[in-house]
């Protein structure tokens, strides 16, 4: 029960908070993952993640040390990452969607012989994992085309370690983060804390030995984070067939309340990323007197598509989405603000749109 780690949250929706994790919590987090993902002493992971975040510190480094596996630190540069993945020495790789997208672009820009070498070598890894942000289905599909690997997407956060994971063996369902890991309890509740029927949306709550003890020096925030022993993640989700969970986004920034409807920004983003003119896109809610919030999009045009009219993007969306889910504003930007883990900082996007 003694403190083991003080890891600060990523601050996606506010100021970072120090999450105090005990030795008991940390042991539960590590042993759950090493069993679920089949870690052994013969593994060798290529580690290119920051060490101030649970993804790099616990999922990659601590699990390797616990298992007696080798942990090789890399620069993160796309070409050198590909070379190491193709070396035949690496068995495991974990990263974030932004990095997988960069690796895909580097592969597409490489010479045919280099592509074949990189793809053939990477295909020999036993497992590749994606996390820390939602994995676009288009990225998952393209990575499978390039390497033959179906990325294993999982869900967790600083306060709870990993809670949900697609399986090591079995279906890795696109757009889903799988069922609860062994020893972890997960439920979906309404605003009053009552469990909702399967298929309905609500807040994700987690309970188990891996959940942190408290926020350092913040007793009020700690009390607010728990409800009857369950940790309130602040994420909206639902559970479907086979107990596979789907994350709809942070309730504070990814669930937009417009005209009496609740819209998942992640759903809209996922669709628009399939548009040939869109390299990347994020959706935020902007205050509006009539609608409450207005859906607005900041987007990065693909090469040669910078001049596409916003009206064309709206018309394309209306053919595929309910009208209230289509953004009213589209603003092209050269890049999107991200934190060290590749998550888009939507509070900064809102400021960009105001400016």
N, C-alpha and C positions, 0 to 999 in steps of 0.2 A: 504493500500500500504506500510505500515511500515514492516520492516524485522521481521520475526517470527523465522526462523530456518536457521542455517548455517550447512548443512550436507555435508560431504566430500564424493566424489565418491569413488567407490571401488578400483580404480586404476588398473583395469584389463588390460588396454593397455598402461598405462603410469602413471605418478605421479598423486596422488589424487588431485582433485580440489574442493574447497569449493563452493557449490551451494547455493546461497542466495535465500531463499523462503519467500515470504511475507505472511501476514495473509490472504490476499485474495486467494493466491495460495493454502495455506494449507486448508482453508475452502472448496475450490473447490475439492481438493483431497479427503478430508474426507467425504463430503456429497455425492459425486459420489459413493464411495465404500459402505458406509452404506446403501444406497438405493439399489445398484446393488446386494449386497450380503445378504440383508435382516437382517441387524443387529437390535436387539431390546434390551430393558433393561433386558430381561430374559436370555440373552446369558451369557455364562461363557467361556472365552478363556483360554486355556493352552498356556502360552507364554514362549518359550524357545529360542527365537531369540536374537541376539545382538541388543542393543539399540542405536548403532551408525550408523545404516543403516535404510533406509526408510521402509524396510519390517517390522522390529521390532518396529520402532518408530511411524510410521504413520499407516500402514495397520493393525497392531495388537493393539498397545497401544492406539493411538489417536482415532481410530474408536471405541474402547471399551469405552473410557472416554466420547466421544461425545454421544454415545448411552445410557449411564448409565449402561452399562454391567459390569460384574465382570471380572477382569484380574488377573489370577493366574500365578505367575512366577514359573517355574520349573527348575530343574538342567540341563535337557537335556540328562541325562543318559538314555539309552534305556529302561532298566527295570522299572525305576521309571516313565518314560514317558508313557509306556504301562499301568502301574498300574493306573495312573491318567486318561488316556483315557478310561480305562475300569471301572472307578468308578461310572459312571452314572451321574456325576455332571458336566461334560464338554460338551459343545455344539459345540465349534469351535476349530479348530487346524490349524495353518499355519506353514509351514516349507519349507525346501529346499530339492532338490532331494537327496543330499548326506545323509541327516538325514533319509529320508524315506527308503533309501537302508539299513542303519544301523538298523533301526527298523525291517525291514523285516528279516535281518540276526538274530537279537535277537529272533524274533518270531520262526524262523526255528530251533534255537538251544534250545528252551524251551521245557519243558515236555508237553505231550499232554493235560493234564488238564489245564496247564497254557495257552497254545495256545487257548483252547476253551474259557477260561475266558477273555483273552485279545480280541479275535476276537468278541465275543458276546457283550462285553462292548463298544468297539470302534464303532460297527455298529450302536449304538444309537446316535452318534453325528449327527448334522444336516448338517455340512459342514467341508470339509478338503481342504485346498488350498496349491498349490505348486508354487514356484517362485524363482527368483534371479538367476536361471540357467535353462537351457533346461531340461525338464523332459523326461528321456528315456521312450519310449513306453513300454519296458519290465518292468520297475519299476511301471508304471501306471497299467499295466495289473496284475502284481503280487500283488500290494496293493489292487486291487479290489478283487482278490481271497482271500486274508487274511482277509479283513475287510468288504467287500461288498460295499466300497466307490469308486466312480469314482472321482479321484482327480480333482479339478478345477484348471487348469493352466491359469496363466495370464501373462501379459507383462507390464513392466514399468521400470523406472530407477530414479535415484536420482533427475535428472533435471525436470522430468515431472510427478512424481507420477505414478499412474497406467493409462495406455492408452487403453489396450486391455484386454478382459477377456472372457473366456468361460462362458456360462450363469449359473445362479443359477438354473433355471428351463429350461430344454431343453438339446440338444446334447452337450456333452463335447468331442470334437473331438481330438483323440490322435494325437500328433505331431503338434497341432495348439494351438494358444493362443486366439482364438475367435475374434469377431468383436469389433469395438471401443465402449468404455463405453459412456454412455450418456453425452453430452456436450463436447466430445473430438473429434477433427478432426484428421484423420490419412490418409496419402497418400503414394504411392510408386512412386519414381521418378528416372530418369536416372542420369548420371553424370553431365548433364547440368541443372538439376532441373526440367525437363519436366515430367509430370505424364506419367506413362507407362500403356499399356493396362492390363486388369485383367489377371492374370496368369503369367505375366512376372516379372522377378526379378528386384530389384532396392533398393535404400536406403529408409528406413522408415523415414518419417518426421511427426511431430506432432504439432498441434496448439490448443490452448484452455486456459481457465483461470487458469488451474492447472500448467502451464509451469512456471518454475522458472524465476527470474529476470535477474541474472547475475552470473558469476563466481567471487568470492571475489578476488579483486586485480589483475584480469587478463582481462583487456579490449580487448586485441587482441584475446584471446581465446573465449571471449563472442561474439565478432563480427563474428568470423568464425563459431560459432555454430548455427547461424541463417541465413536463406535465405528467404527474403521477408515475414518475420513474422513467418515462420515455423522453428521449432527446428530440426536440423539435428542430428538424433540419432547415426549415424555411424553404424547402424545395417542393414544388408541385409535381405530382406524379399519378400514375395509375398502374394497376396490375391486371394482366390479361391471361390468355391461355397458357397453361403450363406454369403459372406463377411467375412469369417473366415481367419484370417491372420496366416501365417507360418513364423517363424523366422529361417533364414539360418545362422545367426551368425554375429559376429563383422566383419566389412569389413576389419579391419586392421589385424586380427589374424585368423579368421575363414573362410575367403574366400581366397583360395589358387589359385594363377594364375600359371598354369603349362602347358607348351607347347601350349600356346594359348587358353587354356580352363580355365574357372573359376569353381572351385570345392568347394562345401560347406563341410567343415570339419565335421560339425555336422551331415550331411547325412551319411558320411562314418563311423563316430563313432557310430551312431545309429544302423547301420547294424552289425558292428563287436561286439557290446555288446550282440547280440543274439547268438554268437558263444559259444558253451559249454565250451571252454577252456579259455574264456576271462571273467574276473571279471569286469574289466574296461579298457578303452582305450581312448586315445586322439590323434588327428592328428594335425600336424603343417606343415607349409611350410618352408623348409630350402633353403637358396640361392644355386643356381646351374647355372653354366655357360651356359649349353645347354638348360635346361628346364625353366630357370627363377627361378622357385621354384620347389623343389622336395617334394612330399608328404612323410612324415615320421610319424611313430606311436610309441608312448610309451604306453606299456600295462602292466596290472597286471594280471598274470595268475590265473585262478581258481585253487582250491586245486587239486593237482595231475596232473596238466597240464603244469608244468614249463618247461618241456623239448620239447614241441612241436616245430618243426622246423619253421622258418620264411617262408620257401617256401610253407609249408602247408597252412599257413594263407593267403599268396598271392594267391595261387591256389583257395582257398575257396572264396576269394573276387572276383576273376575274373569270377567265375560262377554266380555272383549276381550283379556285377557292371560293368560299362564301364571300359575298361582297364586303361584309364588315371586317374580313380578315386581310383585305388588300390595303397596303400602306397608301396614305394620301400623299405623302411627300417622298420623293427619291432624290437624294443628293449624292453625286459622285465625289469620291474622295481618293487621294493617292494612297492612303494607308489607314488602317484602323488601330486605335490605341490598345495595347495589350500589356498585361503584367508579365512577370518572369516565367509564368507557366503557360503562356500563350492564350490566356483567357482575355476576351475583349472586355475592356473597362467601359461599361455602358453609361456610367455617370459622365465620363469624359465625352462619349459620343453625343449625349444630350447637349453638353456645352457646345460641341462643334456645330450641332444643328441650330442652336440658338444664335451663334455667331454668324 
